[in-house]
Amino acid sequence: MNLKYLLTACTVVMASLTAGAWGRLGHDAIAYIAERHLTPRAKANIERYLDNHSIVYYASWTDMVRWTPEYRHSSRWHASDVDSLGNYTPSKKRDSVEGVNTTMAYLRNHRNLTDSAVATNIKLIVHLVGDMHCPGHAFYKGYDQKGTKFILDGQPSEVHHFWDQDCLSHHPWHYTEFAHQLDRYSDTERERMASGNPADWVTESGKAITATYDWFENGRIYDRPQTFAFQLEAEKIAHKRIVLAGYRLARLLNEVFNY
């Protein structure tokens, strides 16, 4: 294989491993929480399309394929725009709300699709619901998430990366531990928390990040106590968003596959 091609391919793969909301760990946790609340029928039907794999197995699949020509159209389905107050604002280009709505429309019509197409859309919805619950994937044009760079406890970071990765680093649980620690709500509470639609869920993420715009100063070096203080506050938000994403993903999948 040509060395230049190999290096380019490796760069794309590494980018896909780090660019997604929550990172692989967070997406696995969301999928696992959702899986715990699938009905037995829905779970069996879904896994039939996934060759007996769990939805957790494919939780980050969309980040891996988004750069390929076949799935390039999905690359804009990972984030959405919000206004200065955090409210979802439809984009002239593709966004995560369009992605989830489009994917769900296909899944609701899954009996008329090939098994391969159904599997693809299951993999997409598992990831995209997680993405839209990440505060770092709600973008306000007046706030430069990726351009606001700083040092956290000696490590370079920026706002977008903080919400994708750093906010979960204080508790580096295995994805199953996220469920054991966070999925502790009653049936009534879960039903309430699973309500709403994709636009509502992006607005929640938008309001979560707008409340933290003044946390970080571009170019500033934050010491360990300051870093831990940020992480402790951010993980409260992140953990709640992960649980909500899991419950809502389960609701969507149960609506389609519980037969």
Secondary structure, DSSP 4 states (H G I P E B T S, - for coil): --HHHHHHHHHHHHHHHHHSTTHHHHHHHHHHHHHHTS-HHHHHHHHHHTTT--GGGGTTHHHHHTTSGGGGGGGGGG-EEE-TTS-EE--SS--HHHHHHHHHHHHHTGGGS-HHHHHHHHHHHHHHHHHHT-GGGEE-TTS-TTT-EEEETTEEEEHHHHHHTGGGSSS---HHHHHHHH----HHHHHHHT-S-HHHHHHHHHHHHHTTTTS--TT-EE-HHHHHHHHHHHHHHHHHHHHHHHHHHHHHHHHHH--
